[in-house]
Amino acid sequence: MSATAIDFLYLSEPDMIAAGVADMAACIDVMERTFALLHQGDYRMSGANNDSHGALLNFPTSSPFAGMPTDAPDRRYMAMPAYLGGEFGTTGVKWYGSNLENRDKGLPRSILMFLLNDTDTGAPLALMSANLMSAYRTGAVPGVGARWLSRADSQVVGIVGPGVMARTSLEAFVATRPGIDTVKVKGRSRNSMESFTKWVSNTFPQITVIEVDSMEEAVRDSDIVTYCTTNPAGDVSNYPIVHHDWVKPGAYLSMPSACDLDAGMLGDDVRKVLDNTRMYEAWSEEGYPCHHRVSLIGCKFVDLRQEGALRSEDLVDLGAVVSGATIGRRNDDDIVVLSVGGMPVEDVAWGTALYRHAVTNGIGTKLNLWERPALA
């Protein structure tokens, strides 16, 4: 092999499973270390402030070109690049196309791939199937939140939207709060409810599933609450809402999807935590206010701060909590809301851990890019 030869590893979805992509406990630990690096500043994402979620390609509402798709729910392409330092020291990009109509074809809404690179040369290290990787790192972040922000005696989880994100979030909650014994679920369809209930029964036979008819019922008396719906951004009045009088004192609310809060939830008894405040600021810089464009509750927090309705010190970064620089939960009665936006540094972290495990254990297919580059 020449000194200029570049090989890289291809990891299919079965390869990713063999490499441990579904090891939620390990993923939570990796995400926790990732948030510590975020707090230190040892990372880069895209955008002018190095904290952008990624680059989004949308389609127009109408087009004169026969081959160009038109706008539809969740129809988009996105590239999410990042560098993460510390023990990782790698760079990568998640690339995906999304179309809600995929479900009619027996496909996931989004089809994701991840490319991991050597930070120094830019050479590819691995090309990975990323649907499971993304799902587990997304669920693991609420798990980091549960470890640091929920009460240790949490037993009841309330879920609105029993999809994939709800499954991985529940896995993470149980991994960090093993006393969970009850899940209350509000779903839209009979199929989704039956599928979720069957999955819980098989995965966590110790947990009782209670089907409820409203968001309020899912929230009331729950120690941990998560909204995992697929609402389009736009009219904030259509976002799933949480009213303060629904929420149990001491509850932890993990919000990785569309959400709105009533005025009572903006008071001082509610701790407002974001996975990365600067990412929401990047969205705001693209157009203020931003909550109608990006439905995550962190955008509402940043909008309200800009309007003077919240102070800078009212917003807490999860990385600062994990690093011990600030307190997340101040007392047992604190209500804590975590906005989860998803970041490419999380993909780089989990992807790097899985790649290294795959190399050590001989998992995957080695592919050759070149022996000698033709244009060097």
C-alpha positions as CSV (number, residue, x, y, z in Angstrom):
1,M,0.0,0.0,0.0
2,S,1.3,3.4,-0.9
3,A,1.7,6.2,1.6
4,T,-1.0,8.1,-0.2
5,A,-3.6,5.3,-0.1
6,I,-6.8,6.0,1.7
7,D,-9.2,3.3,2.9
8,F,-12.3,3.9,4.9
9,L,-14.9,1.8,6.6
10,Y,-18.5,1.4,5.4
11,L,-20.9,0.6,8.2
12,S,-24.4,-0.6,7.2
13,E,-27.3,-0.5,9.6
14,P,-26.7,-4.2,10.7
15,D,-23.0,-3.2,11.2
16,M,-24.0,-0.2,13.3
17,I,-26.2,-2.5,15.5
18,A,-23.2,-4.9,15.9
19,A,-21.1,-1.9,16.8
20,G,-23.4,-1.0,19.7
21,V,-25.5,1.9,18.3
22,A,-28.5,0.8,20.5
23,D,-26.4,0.8,23.7
24,M,-28.4,3.6,25.4
25,A,-26.4,3.7,28.6
26,A,-23.1,4.1,26.7
27,C,-24.7,6.7,24.5
28,I,-25.8,8.8,27.5
29,D,-22.3,8.7,28.9
30,V,-20.9,9.9,25.5
31,M,-23.4,12.7,25.3
32,E,-22.6,13.8,28.8
33,R,-18.9,14.1,27.9
34,T,-19.9,15.9,24.7
35,F,-21.8,18.6,26.7
36,A,-18.8,19.1,28.9
37,L,-16.7,19.8,25.8
38,L,-19.4,22.2,24.6
39,H,-19.1,24.1,27.8
40,Q,-15.3,24.3,27.4
41,G,-15.8,25.5,23.8
42,D,-13.8,22.6,22.3
43,Y,-16.0,22.2,19.2
44,R,-17.1,23.9,16.0
45,M,-20.4,23.7,14.1
46,S,-21.3,25.7,11.0
47,G,-22.6,29.3,10.7
48,A,-21.2,32.7,11.6
49,N,-21.2,31.9,15.3
50,N,-20.0,28.3,14.9
51,D,-23.2,27.0,16.5
52,S,-25.6,26.6,13.6
53,H,-27.7,23.4,13.5
54,G,-26.8,23.0,9.8
55,A,-27.7,24.0,6.3
56,L,-31.2,23.4,5.1
57,L,-32.4,22.9,1.6
58,N,-36.2,23.5,1.1
59,F,-38.3,23.2,-2.0
60,P,-40.7,25.9,-3.3
61,T,-44.5,25.8,-2.9
62,S,-44.7,25.7,-6.7
63,S,-42.3,25.2,-9.5
64,P,-42.2,25.5,-13.3
65,F,-39.8,22.6,-13.5
66,A,-41.3,19.2,-13.9
67,G,-38.6,17.4,-12.0
68,M,-38.4,19.7,-9.0
69,P,-40.3,18.6,-5.9
70,T,-42.6,21.0,-4.2
71,D,-42.9,21.8,-0.6
72,A,-44.7,19.2,1.6
73,P,-44.6,18.2,5.3
74,D,-41.0,17.3,6.3
75,R,-39.8,17.5,2.7
76,R,-36.2,18.8,2.9
77,Y,-32.5,18.0,2.7
78,M,-30.1,19.0,5.4
79,A,-26.3,18.9,6.0
80,M,-25.1,19.0,9.6
81,P,-21.3,19.4,9.9
82,A,-19.3,19.6,13.1
83,Y,-15.9,19.2,14.8
84,L,-15.6,17.9,18.3
85,G,-12.3,18.0,20.3
86,G,-11.3,16.3,23.5
87,E,-11.1,12.5,23.4
88,F,-12.9,12.6,20.0
89,G,-10.8,15.0,17.8
90,T,-12.8,14.1,14.7
91,T,-14.9,16.0,12.2
92,G,-18.1,14.8,10.4
93,V,-21.3,15.6,8.7
94,K,-24.7,14.1,8.8
95,W,-26.6,14.3,5.5
96,Y,-30.2,13.4,5.1
97,G,-33.3,13.7,2.9
98,S,-36.8,13.8,4.5
99,N,-40.3,13.3,3.1
100,L,-43.3,12.4,5.2
101,E,-44.7,10.4,2.2
102,N,-41.9,7.9,2.7
103,R,-44.1,6.2,5.2
104,D,-46.4,5.2,2.4
105,K,-43.5,3.4,0.8
106,G,-42.5,1.5,4.0
107,L,-39.5,3.8,4.5
108,P,-38.6,6.0,7.5
109,R,-39.6,9.7,7.1
110,S,-35.9,10.6,6.9
111,I,-33.0,8.6,5.5
112,L,-29.7,9.5,7.1
113,M,-26.0,8.9,6.4
114,F,-23.0,10.1,8.4
115,L,-19.5,10.7,7.1
116,L,-16.7,10.8,9.7
117,N,-13.4,12.4,8.7
118,D,-9.8,12.7,9.9
119,T,-9.7,16.3,11.1
120,D,-6.2,17.0,9.9
121,T,-6.2,15.6,6.3
122,G,-10.0,15.5,5.7
123,A,-9.7,11.9,4.6
124,P,-12.8,9.8,5.2
125,L,-12.7,7.4,8.1
126,A,-16.1,5.9,7.9
127,L,-19.4,6.2,6.0
128,M,-22.2,5.1,8.2
129,S,-25.9,4.3,8.1
130,A,-27.2,7.0,10.5
131,N,-30.9,6.5,11.2
132,L,-30.3,4.5,14.4
133,M,-27.3,6.6,15.4
134,S,-29.3,9.8,15.1
135,A,-32.3,8.3,17.0
136,Y,-30.2,7.1,19.9
137,R,-28.1,10.2,20.3
138,T,-31.4,12.2,20.2
139,G,-32.9,10.1,22.9
140,A,-29.7,10.1,25.0
141,V,-29.7,13.9,25.4
142,P,-33.1,13.8,27.3
143,G,-31.4,11.0,29.3
144,V,-28.5,13.3,30.2
145,G,-31.2,15.8,31.2
146,A,-32.9,13.2,33.4
147,R,-29.7,12.3,35.1
148,W,-29.0,16.0,36.1
149,L,-32.5,17.6,36.1
150,S,-35.1,15.1,37.1
151,R,-35.8,13.9,40.7
152,A,-34.1,10.7,41.7
153,D,-37.4,9.2,42.8
154,S,-39.1,9.7,39.5
155,Q,-41.6,7.0,38.7
156,V,-44.2,8.3,36.2
157,V,-43.5,9.4,32.6
158,G,-46.0,11.3,30.5
159,I,-45.5,11.1,26.7
160,V,-47.3,13.0,24.0
161,G,-46.5,11.4,20.6
162,P,-45.5,7.7,20.8
163,G,-43.1,7.5,17.9
164,V,-39.4,6.6,17.6
165,M,-38.3,9.7,19.5
166,A,-40.6,8.7,22.4
167,R,-39.1,5.2,22.4
168,T,-35.5,6.3,22.6
169,S,-36.3,9.0,25.2
170,L,-38.1,6.4,27.4
171,E,-35.1,4.1,27.1
172,A,-32.9,7.0,28.3
173,F,-35.2,7.9,31.1
174,V,-35.3,4.3,32.4
175,A,-31.5,4.0,32.1
176,T,-31.0,7.0,34.3
177,R,-34.1,6.6,36.6
178,P,-34.6,2.9,37.0
179,G,-37.5,3.4,39.4
180,I,-39.9,4.4,36.5
181,D,-42.9,2.1,36.6
182,T,-45.7,3.9,34.8
183,V,-46.0,5.6,31.4
184,K,-49.0,7.6,30.4
185,V,-49.3,8.1,26.6
186,K,-51.3,10.4,24.4
187,G,-51.2,9.3,20.7
188,R,-53.0,10.3,17.6
189,S,-53.7,6.9,16.0
190,R,-54.7,3.4,17.1
191,N,-51.8,1.9,15.2
192,S,-49.2,4.1,16.9
193,M,-50.6,3.5,20.4
194,E,-50.7,-0.3,19.9
195,S,-47.2,-0.4,18.4
196,F,-45.8,1.7,21.3
197,T,-47.6,-0.3,24.0
198,K,-46.3,-3.6,22.5
199,W,-42.8,-2.2,22.4
200,V,-42.9,-1.1,26.0
201,S,-44.3,-4.5,27.1
202,N,-41.5,-6.3,25.3
203,T,-38.7,-3.9,26.3
204,F,-39.7,-2.9,29.8
205,P,-42.2,-5.5,31.2
206,Q,-42.0,-3.8,34.6
207,I,-43.7,-0.7,33.2
208,T,-47.4,-0.2,33.1
209,V,-48.7,1.8,30.1
210,I,-51.8,3.9,30.6
211,E,-53.5,5.4,27.5
212,V,-54.8,8.9,28.0
213,D,-57.0,11.1,25.8
214,S,-55.4,14.5,26.3
215,M,-52.1,16.3,26.7
216,E,-53.2,17.5,30.1
217,E,-53.8,13.9,31.3
218,A,-50.3,13.0,30.1
219,V,-48.7,15.8,32.0
220,R,-50.7,15.8,35.3
221,D,-48.9,13.9,38.1
222,S,-46.0,12.9,35.9
223,D,-42.5,13.2,37.2
224,I,-41.0,13.3,33.7
225,V,-42.8,14.6,30.6
226,T,-41.8,14.6,27.0
227,Y,-43.6,15.9,23.8
228,C,-42.4,14.0,20.8
229,T,-44.9,15.0,18.1
230,T,-44.3,15.9,14.4
231,N,-46.0,19.3,14.2
232,P,-45.0,21.6,11.3
233,A,-43.5,24.9,12.2
234,G,-45.5,28.0,11.6
235,D,-48.5,29.0,13.6
236,V,-47.4,28.9,17.3
237,S,-51.0,28.6,18.4
238,N,-51.0,25.1,16.8
239,Y,-48.0,23.8,18.8
240,P,-48.7,21.4,21.6
241,I,-48.8,23.4,24.8
242,V,-48.0,22.9,28.5
243,H,-50.1,24.8,31.1
244,H,-48.4,25.5,34.5
245,D,-51.4,24.2,36.5
246,W,-51.0,20.8,34.7
247,V,-47.4,20.3,35.9
248,K,-46.5,18.5,39.1
249,P,-44.0,20.4,41.4
250,G,-40.6,18.9,40.8
251,A,-41.3,17.6,37.3
252,Y,-38.7,17.5,34.5
253,L,-40.0,18.3,31.0
254,S,-37.8,17.1,28.1
255,M,-38.9,18.8,24.9
256,P,-37.2,17.6,21.7
257,S,-40.1,18.7,19.4
258,A,-42.7,21.4,18.9
259,C,-43.8,23.0,22.1
260,D,-45.3,26.1,23.6
261,L,-45.7,27.1,27.2
262,D,-48.3,29.3,28.9
263,A,-47.4,32.4,30.8
264,G,-47.2,30.5,34.1
265,M,-44.4,28.3,32.8
266,L,-42.2,31.4,32.3
267,G,-42.1,32.2,36.0
268,D,-39.1,31.9,38.4
269,D,-40.2,28.5,39.7
270,V,-39.5,27.0,36.2
271,R,-35.9,26.4,35.4
272,K,-35.3,26.9,31.7
273,V,-32.4,24.8,30.4
274,L,-31.2,24.6,26.8
275,D,-28.9,22.1,25.1
276,N,-26.9,25.0,23.6
277,T,-28.2,28.6,23.9
278,R,-25.9,29.7,21.1
279,M,-27.6,27.4,18.6
280,Y,-31.0,29.1,19.3
281,E,-29.3,32.4,18.9
282,A,-28.0,31.3,15.5
283,W,-31.6,30.6,14.5
284,S,-32.7,34.0,15.9
285,E,-30.0,35.7,13.8
286,E,-31.5,34.1,10.7
287,G,-34.7,36.0,11.5
288,Y,-36.2,37.3,14.7
289,P,-38.6,36.2,16.2
290,C,-37.8,32.5,15.4
291,H,-40.2,30.4,17.4
292,H,-42.7,30.4,14.5
293,R,-39.9,29.1,12.1
294,V,-38.3,26.7,14.5
295,S,-40.9,25.1,16.8
296,L,-38.5,24.2,19.7
297,I,-39.2,25.8,23.0
298,G,-35.6,27.1,23.2
299,C,-36.5,29.5,20.4
300,K,-39.3,30.9,22.4
301,F,-36.9,31.4,25.4
302,V,-34.4,33.3,23.2
303,D,-37.2,35.4,21.6
304,L,-38.5,36.3,25.1
305,R,-35.0,37.2,26.2
306,Q,-34.6,39.5,23.3
307,E,-38.0,41.2,24.1
308,G,-36.9,41.7,27.7
309,A,-39.4,39.2,29.1
310,L,-36.6,36.9,30.3
311,R,-33.2,37.8,31.6
312,S,-30.0,36.2,30.3
313,E,-29.5,34.5,33.7
314,D,-32.9,32.9,33.3
315,L,-31.5,30.6,30.6
316,V,-29.1,27.8,31.6
317,D,-27.0,25.6,29.3
318,L,-27.0,21.9,29.9
319,G,-23.2,21.8,29.4
320,A,-22.8,24.2,32.3
321,V,-24.9,22.0,34.5
322,V,-22.9,18.8,33.5
323,S,-19.6,20.6,34.1
324,G,-20.6,21.8,37.5
325,A,-20.5,25.5,36.5
326,T,-24.1,26.1,37.5
327,I,-27.0,24.4,39.2
328,G,-29.7,22.8,37.2
329,R,-32.3,21.7,39.7
330,R,-32.3,24.1,42.7
331,N,-34.7,22.2,44.9
332,D,-37.2,19.3,44.9
333,D,-40.1,21.5,43.8
334,D,-38.3,23.1,40.9
335,I,-40.0,22.5,37.5
336,V,-37.3,22.1,34.9
337,V,-37.8,22.4,31.1
338,L,-35.1,21.2,28.8
339,S,-35.1,22.3,25.1
340,V,-33.5,19.6,22.9
341,G,-32.6,20.8,19.4
342,G,-30.2,18.1,18.3
343,M,-26.7,19.1,17.3
344,P,-24.1,17.6,14.8
345,V,-21.5,17.5,17.6
346,E,-23.6,14.7,19.1
347,D,-23.5,12.8,15.8
348,V,-19.7,13.2,15.7
349,A,-19.3,12.0,19.3
350,W,-21.5,8.9,19.0
351,G,-20.3,8.2,15.4
352,T,-16.7,8.3,16.6
353,A,-17.3,6.0,19.5
354,L,-19.1,3.5,17.2
355,Y,-16.4,3.7,14.5
356,R,-13.6,3.0,17.0
357,H,-15.6,0.1,18.4
358,A,-16.1,-1.3,14.9
359,V,-12.4,-1.0,14.1
360,T,-11.4,-2.8,17.3
361,N,-13.9,-5.6,16.6
362,G,-13.5,-6.0,12.9
363,I,-17.0,-4.8,12.0
364,G,-17.8,-3.3,8.7
365,T,-16.5,-3.3,5.1
366,K,-13.2,-1.6,4.2
367,L,-13.4,0.4,1.0
368,N,-10.6,2.0,-1.0
369,L,-10.8,5.7,-2.0
370,W,-7.6,5.6,-4.0
371,E,-4.0,4.3,-3.9
372,R,-2.7,7.5,-5.3
373,P,-4.8,10.6,-6.0
374,A,-5.0,11.3,-9.8
375,L,-4.9,15.1,-9.4
376,A,-2.4,15.5,-6.6
